[in-house]
């Protein structure tokens, strides 16, 4: 796959404070990278560096093979960006602002603009000062998605949207991904990232603590097993790899290291399996592994 974004050992200092420590990841064409972490973890600093708003203190960052600081103007012609809080001109209508954003970018697809306005249920004739947070966000999303870019940087893009509009957004992201575009999605809605992302990058205190596909990351943590057996299920508590064992009658729920799943299944078979359910860890489980406490 074509590499669109390459970040290698990225560092950023603000005075004595080190905001980014050797951040490294890539984004390929036709893929969505979910970039997650709490406030202050370094997500926005990374994105601002990619956009050429701030210069790095060390490492490298390129988009389309171009340096993000030295060649930002050329890069921006092929990038769409949506921040988590879209600021608008209050006396212009939503439709006027969308048209202005599209013109500043160098054009756009008018038919797609109209379709997106309808899908996102935006009244384009209202002035921006009367818009709610969610409607301001819709303006930014419609403007960004109406132009043909090769990279979409979406920083908390569904902030303020209701669940139905989040679904519309997810469907639109799937469409541009299928068109071979690259997407960096920074979001606090873990279910959204889990649905859309091909790869996940978890950042904590300016450092990347996990990176890979969800399947790859799931190998690093435990599955949750629910089992019901004919014989006393208590014997399952002593199987290697079993943790947090809880029994209720003939039922038991516990977590198990993935490499020990086969041994757990063999032991359950000896006890006479009536029910066996294994659920892989969610993105939220992976996230909390790094942030609990």
N, C-alpha and C positions, 0 to 999 in steps of 0.2 A: 504493500500500500504506500501511496505517496505521503511523505512526512510533511505536514503543514506547519506545525509548531514544534520547536525543539528548545527546551530549557535545560541547561547543563550547569550545575553547581551555582545556581543563582543566589546572590547575597545582596542584602540591602541593610544599610545602617542609617539610623536617624540620630546623629550625635553619637552618644555612647550606647544607645539601644540598638541591638541587632534584631531587625524584624524578620529577616529571612536568612536561613542557614542552609546553604548548598541544596536548594530546591532543584530537583531534576525530574522531568517527565516529558513525554512527547504526545502529539495529537496527529493522527493520520486522517487523510481524506476519507469521507464516508463513515466517520466514527464520532461517537459522543463520549467525552471524558467528563465524568462527574467529579467536581472539585469541592470537597466538603471539609468542614471544620467550624468551630464556634467563632463568635466575634473575637477579633484580636489574634486569630491563629495565623494570619498572613495571606488570606485569600485575596482581599482587595489590593494589598500591596503588590502581590504577584500580577494581578490583572492590570493595575495601573502601570506597572513596568512593561508589560506586553503591549499596552496601548501607547507607549512612548511618553507618558505623562510625567513619569519620574525616571531618573537614570539609575541603573544598578550600581552597587558598590563592588561587585565581583561576579565572576562567572559569565555565562553567555546566554542570550535569548534571541532566537531568530524566528521569523514568520515568513513563509515562502522563500526561505534561504537568505532573507535580508535581515540585517541588524535592526532590532526594534527601536533603538534610539536614533541611530544615524539615518535610517531610511523609513521613518515613520509615515511620512506623507505618501510615499508610494504604497506602503502596506495598507494604509487606511482606505484606499480606493477599492480594496477587495475584502474589507472587513465590515461587519455589522455588529454594533454593540448596544446592549440594553442594560442600564444600571438598575439597582434595586429601588431607587427612588427617582423617578423621572421628573425633572424640573421643566416646566413649560411657560410660554408667554401667555399671561392671563387674559389678554384682550384679543387673542387670536382664537379661532374655533379649532376644534380637534382636527377637522379635515384640512384646514389651512396649514396647521403645524405638520401633519403627516406629509403633505405635499412639499413643504419647505425642507423637511428632513430628506425626502427622496431627491429633491433637486440638489441639495448640498452634496449628496452622495454621488450625484451624476446621472440621475434618472431613476427608473424603476418600472414595475409592471402595474399599469393602471387597473387592469382587470383583476389582478391579484389583490391590489389595494382594496378595491370595492368588495371583493369576496371576503377578505379578512375583516373589514368593517362590519359586514353582515354576520359573520361567524362569531365575532367577539361582542356582538350586540352593542356597538358603540354609536352614539348619536354624534355624527361629525359636525353638526351645525351648532352645537352648544359651545360657548366660550370656555376656554380651559380653566378659568378661575372658578367655574361652577362645578368642575369635575371632582369626584371623589378620588382617593388614592388609587383605587382599582382602575378607574377610568383613565387616569393619567398613565398608569402602567400599560393599559391597552394601547394608547397612542404610541408609546415607545415600541411596543412589540409589533404593531401593525407597520410602522415605518421601517423597522429593521427587517421584517420578514418580506416586505414588498419589493426590496431591492435584491438583485442577484449577487450575492457575495460568496466568497470561497471559504470564509471563516466567520462563524457567529460566536461572539463572546457574550454570554448571558449571565449576568451577576444578580442572583436572586430575582429572576425575571417575573415570577408569578406572585411577588409580594403584593398583597392587597386584592388578589383575584379570588373569586369564589370558586368552589370545587368544580362546577360545570365549566367555567372558563379555563381552569387548570387542565381539564381534559382536552379542550380545544387546543390549548398550547402544546400539549404533549403530542397530539396528532399532527400538528404543523411541524414540530421538530422531527418526528419520524419521516415526514415527507421530504424535508430538506436533507436529512441524513441519507435517505434512499437516492437522492439526486447526486450523491457523492461529495456533499459539503462536510466540513469539519466543524464541530461544535464543542466549545468549552462551557459547561454548565455548572455554575456555582449555585448551590441551593441548600437551604436548611430543611427542605421537605425530602426526607430520606426515601420515602416511597416513590417520589417522582424520579429521583436519581436512579433508584433500583430498577424502575421500569425502562428508563431511557438510555442509561449509560452502558457502553461497551467496556469501559475501563473506569476504575474509581481511583482517585488520588485523595488520601486522607492526610490533612496537614494539622500539625499540633505545635504551637509555640514556634512557628516559623520553620518547622522541619517536616518533611514528608515521612510519615511513620508507616504507611502502607500504600502500595500502588500495584494495580493489576486488575484483571477481570474479576468479576464477582465469584466465578467458579474457582479461580486461583486463590482468592482471599479466603474463601470458605474452608479451604484446607488448613488454614491457620487457627481455626477455632473449633468449637464443639457443636455437634448436632443435638437436638432435643429428641429423646425417644420416649414414646408412650407404649407400654406393653401390658398385656393381660395374659396370665398363664393358668393352666389347670392346677399344677403343683404350686407350692408356696413361692411366690415371686421374690421373697426376701433374699433368696440366693443370688439374685442379680446384683445385689449391692457389693458383692465381693469380686465381681469380674473386673479385670484390669481395664483402666480407662474410664470407669464409671465415676461420675461426680454428682453431688447434690441429689442423692437418692431419696425419693419420697414415695411411701407406700400407702395405699388406701385399699384395704381388702386384697383382692386378687390383682389390682391395678398397681402400676408403678410408673412414675415419671422421673427421668433423670437426664443429665447431659453426658455425652460420651465423646472422647477424642476420636476423630474420624478414622484414624488408623486402627482403632480397636472395634470398629463397628462389626466386623466379621465375627470376632470372638463373642460379642454381645448376642448376635443372632444365633450362633451355635449354642450358647448356654440357654437362651430362651426356648430353642427347639427341644432341648432335653427336658424342659419343664412343661412342655405342651403348650404351644402358642395358640391363643384364642384371638389375640389382636396384637399387631406390631406396627407402629408408625414412627418413621424417622423423618424429622423436619430439619433441613439445613439451616444454618444461621442466616438471619436477615442482615441487611446493610446496617440496620440500627444496632444489632448485636455487635457487629464489627466496630461500629463507631463508638459505642459505649465501652467497648474493651479498652479504648485509649483515653476515654474521658471520665470514666466513673471515678469518683473520689478526687 
